[in-house]
Each structure stands twice: as structure tokens, then as C-alpha cells.
Amino acid sequence: MISNPHWWYEVPMAPFGILEKLTVRTWHKVYSLPVLSSVFSIVPLLHHLDWSAPTDPIPLLLTHGHQLQSLDLTMCSDVIQAFDIAACPNLCSASISLLLETGQSSEPKQIVLRNLTSLKLLGSSVLVQLLETVCAPLLSTFSIMWQGIEDNVLMHTLDLFLTHSPLLEDLTMENIIFKEDTLIETLHPHPQILHLSIGALTCNWPTGIMTNRTFCMLTQSNETSETTVLLPGLEQLVIH
């Protein structure tokens, strides 16, 4: 784990030939990071990268991304460029936090991450571009936190993204949905969900996103009930 890279240039990398995970956390410090390509080139088992630094990691990912199985990024960068992580075809787990708004990219690519089973996203409107770009057919765990205050610009894209992830079992949505009907429509195509966590700012929506109607649709298991059960296998429900 690197939090102060000043010593980096003087430390031989040879002893770390079986290194599996590299963590770089210098976000709140004014450090210029040295080139890290040398680390990747001599550690073939480096499969996990946790990156929170002002230095753009994209060149590193484009060159050595095929090694990575998990990626945790906190960055300010163009989202489509960030997910030119088609250069990371072996990703099984990814967490992407996009801290600033960036301009709209032209001609987004369609990237299929065939091994991705877990994805966590944090950001605002740039997430729309990301969701339009990525397809994860084996995704089972998905968490998305929206930093904006409106859901309408995201929902259509989110629904399309989830359509391509039929194996979803664990879903977390923070500040995404503010309308009960929208929540029902989002959950309806995914009856296999086992764990559901929903959070929303409610200062401007005093009734919240869930009334007794939806609560019953999530929890009723009586076969004689006329209520449609949205998630018949639900094991864990968190509402806040």
C-alpha cells in the first residue's frame, strides 16, 4: 500500500515478484506519482488494484489491465475513457467512484465484461454514459449511488443495463429512485433478487418511495394473497 510515494524511486521492486494487490491512496495529498508500469511488468500475479490518486491511471490500465481481476478506482476522468477497460477483460469485481462531472464523450463503445460478477458505482450524470457502455451478463452484485438529486435522467439507462444482467441477486440503490411506481417497475423483471437495499433523500418527497403497497409486494408469501410478490426469494431488505 502506497500513501507517500517519495521513497518509490529508491526501493527495488525485485523482492515483490509474487505481489497480488497494490493499493495507491494519495488523493488528498499533493504528490506526483512515479510511473508504476515497472511494478506491473515484474509482478505477473498482481491481480488487484485499489487506486485513489489524482494521477490518471488509464495508461497503466490500457497496458496491464489484462492482469487485473479486481479494480477499485476513485478518480476524476472521462468515464468512457475509464471504461476503455475493455483492456481489463478478466475483471470479476469493480468499484468505480467518479468524483467530478466531465464532458460527454462521443461514440461510446459497447464493452462486454463477461467475467464481471460485482460492480459498485458512485457518481452523477457521468454514470449514464458508463451504464450505456458496459454490459455484464454474469453480474450478481450491483450497487449504485447517485450524487445528483433527480432520477429521471438515469432510470431508462439503468433499466436497460439491468436487462442485460439476468443473474442479479444483490441490489443496492442509493438516491436513485424517488417514486414508488418506478421502484416496482425496476424490481419486477428481477424476481431472483435475494438482498435489496434502498436509500433515498426524502426531504422533498415526504411520502418516501415505499408505502404499504410495495412493502406487501416485497414481503407477502401467502399463496392465497392477491398481492403480486415481486421478490419471492428475498432474504434481506434494508430501507433507509
C-alpha positions in Angstrom: 0.0 0.0 0.0 1.4 3.4 -1.0 0.3 6.6 0.7 3.5 8.6 0.2 5.4 7.6 -3.0 8.6 9.7 -2.3 10.6 6.6 -1.5 9.4 4.8 -4.5 12.3 5.6 -6.8 14.9 4.1 -4.3 13.1 0.9 -3.5 14.0 -2.2 -5.6 10.9 -4.0 -6.8 12.5 -7.4 -7.3 11.5 -8.7 -3.8 7.8 -8.2 -4.7 7.7 -10.7 -7.5 4.6 -12.5 -6.1 2.7 -9.3 -5.1 -1.0 -9.8 -5.6 -2.6 -6.5 -4.6 -1.4 -2.9 -5.0 -3.2 -0.1 -3.2 -2.4 3.6 -4.0 -4.1 6.2 -1.8 -2.7 9.7 -2.2 -5.9 11.5 -3.2 -5.8 14.3 -0.6 -2.0 14.7 -0.7 -0.1 16.7 -3.4 2.2 14.0 -4.6 3.3 13.3 -8.2 3.3 9.6 -8.6 6.1 7.9 -10.4 5.5 5.6 -13.3 4.1 2.3 -11.9 4.4 0.3 -15.1 7.6 -1.2 -13.8 5.7 -2.8 -10.9 3.2 -4.5 -13.2 5.9 -5.7 -15.6 7.7 -7.8 -12.9 4.7 -9.0 -10.8 2.6 -11.3 -13.0 0.4 -12.2 -10.1 -0.7 -8.6 -9.5 -4.4 -9.1 -10.0 -6.0 -6.5 -7.7 -5.6 -2.7 -7.9 -7.1 -0.2 -5.5 -6.4 3.3 -6.9 -7.3 6.6 -5.2 -4.9 9.2 -6.6 -5.0 12.4 -8.7 -2.8 10.8 -11.2 -4.6 9.3 -14.2 -4.3 5.5 -14.1 -5.7 5.0 -17.6 -2.3 4.4 -19.4 -1.5 1.8 -16.8 -4.8 0.0 -17.2 -4.6 0.1 -21.0 -1.2 -1.6 -20.9 -1.5 -4.0 -18.0 -5.3 -4.3 -17.4 -5.4 -7.9 -18.7 -3.7 -8.9 -15.4 -6.5 -7.4 -13.2 -9.3 -9.4 -11.6 -10.5 -6.7 -9.3 -10.3 -2.9 -9.6 -11.2 -0.2 -7.2 -11.0 3.3 -8.8 -11.5 6.7 -7.3 -10.8 9.3 -10.0 -11.7 12.4 -11.9 -11.6 11.3 -15.5 -13.7 10.8 -18.6 -15.9 7.9 -17.8 -15.8 6.3 -21.3 -12.1 6.5 -21.3 -12.1 5.0 -17.9 -14.1 2.1 -19.1 -11.9 1.5 -22.1 -11.2 -1.1 -19.5 -12.2 -3.4 -22.3 -8.5 -3.6 -21.6 -9.4 -5.4 -18.4 -11.3 -8.4 -19.8 -10.7 -10.6 -16.8 -12.3 -8.3 -14.2 -14.5 -10.1 -11.8 -15.1 -7.2 -9.4 -15.0 -3.4 -10.0 -15.8 -0.4 -7.8 -15.8 3.0 -9.7 -16.1 6.4 -7.9 -16.3 9.3 -10.3 -15.9 12.5 -8.3 -16.3 15.2 -10.9 -18.6 15.9 -13.8 -16.9 15.5 -17.2 -17.9 16.3 -20.7 -20.0 14.0 -22.8 -17.8 11.6 -24.8 -18.6 10.9 -28.4 -19.2 7.4 -29.9 -19.2 5.3 -26.7 -18.2 1.7 -27.2 -20.2 -1.3 -26.1 -18.0 -3.2 -23.7 -19.0 -6.7 -22.6 -17.3 -7.7 -19.3 -18.0 -11.4 -19.4 -16.4 -12.3 -16.1 -17.8 -9.4 -14.0 -19.9 -10.5 -11.1 -19.7 -7.5 -8.8 -20.0 -3.8 -9.7 -20.2 -0.7 -7.4 -20.7 2.7 -8.9 -20.7 6.2 -7.4 -21.2 9.5 -9.3 -23.7 11.7 -11.0 -24.7 12.1 -14.7 -21.4 10.5 -15.9 -22.9 7.2 -14.7 -25.4 7.4 -17.6 -22.5 7.2 -20.0 -21.0 4.3 -18.1 -24.2 2.3 -18.0 -24.7 2.9 -21.7 -21.3 1.4 -22.3 -21.0 -1.6 -20.1 -22.7 -4.9 -20.4 -22.2 -7.5 -17.6 -24.2 -10.7 -18.3 -22.9 -12.6 -15.2 -23.4 -9.7 -12.8 -24.8 -10.9 -9.5 -24.0 -8.0 -7.1 -24.7 -4.4 -8.2 -24.5 -1.2 -6.1 -25.1 2.3 -7.4 -25.0 5.6 -5.6 -26.2 8.7 -7.4 -24.8 12.1 -6.3 -27.4 14.1 -8.1 -30.9 14.9 -6.9 -33.0 13.8 -9.9 -33.6 10.2 -11.0 -35.2 10.8 -14.4 -32.0 11.1 -16.4 -30.7 7.8 -15.1 -33.7 5.4 -14.9 -34.1 4.5 -18.6 -30.4 3.7 -18.9 -30.3 1.8 -15.6 -33.3 -0.4 -16.6 -31.6 -1.3 -19.9 -28.4 -2.1 -18.1 -30.1 -4.4 -15.6 -31.9 -6.1 -18.5 -28.5 -7.5 -19.6 -27.8 -8.8 -16.1 -30.4 -11.6 -15.5 -28.5 -13.2 -12.7 -28.7 -10.2 -10.3 -29.2 -11.3 -6.7 -27.8 -8.4 -4.6 -29.0 -4.9 -5.5 -28.2 -1.6 -3.7 -29.6 1.7 -4.9 -28.8 4.9 -3.0 -30.5 8.2 -4.0 -31.6 6.6 -7.3 -35.4 6.1 -7.1 -37.9 8.5 -5.6 -41.2 7.2 -6.9 -42.9 4.0 -5.8 -44.1 3.0 -9.3 -40.6 3.4 -10.6 -39.2 1.1 -7.9 -41.8 -1.5 -8.7 -41.1 -1.3 -12.4 -37.3 -1.7 -11.7 -37.7 -4.7 -9.5 -40.4 -6.6 -11.5 -38.0 -8.1 -14.1 -35.6 -9.4 -11.4 -37.6 -11.8 -9.1 -34.3 -13.7 -8.3 -33.0 -10.8 -6.1 -32.1 -12.1 -2.6 -30.7 -8.9 -1.0 -32.2 -5.5 -1.6 -31.1 -2.2 -0.1 -32.8 1.1 -0.9 -31.9 4.6 0.3 -33.3 7.9 -0.9 -33.3 11.5 0.2 -36.9 12.2 1.3 -36.9 15.9 2.3 -38.7 16.8 -0.9 -40.7 13.5 -1.1 -42.4 13.3 2.3 -44.2 10.0 1.4 -40.9 8.3 0.5 -40.6 5.7 -2.1 -42.2 2.8 -0.3 -45.8 2.6 1.0 -47.6 -0.4 2.5 -48.4 -1.4 -1.1 -44.8 -2.0 -2.1 -43.8 -3.4 1.3 -46.5 -6.1 1.0 -45.4 -6.8 -2.6 -41.9 -7.5 -1.2 -42.8 -9.5 1.9 -46.1 -11.3 1.2 -45.6 -15.0 0.8 -49.1 -16.3 1.3 -50.1 -18.1 -1.9 -53.8 -17.2 -1.4 -52.9 -13.5 -1.3 -54.0 -11.4 -4.2 -50.8 -9.3 -3.9 -48.2 -10.0 -6.5 -44.9 -11.0 -4.9 -42.1 -9.1 -6.5 -39.1 -10.9 -4.9 -40.3 -14.3 -3.7 -36.8 -15.4 -2.6 -36.0 -12.2 -0.7 -33.8 -12.8 2.3 -32.6 -9.4 3.3 -34.3 -6.0 3.0 -32.8 -2.7 4.0 -34.7 0.6 3.7 -33.3 3.9 4.8 
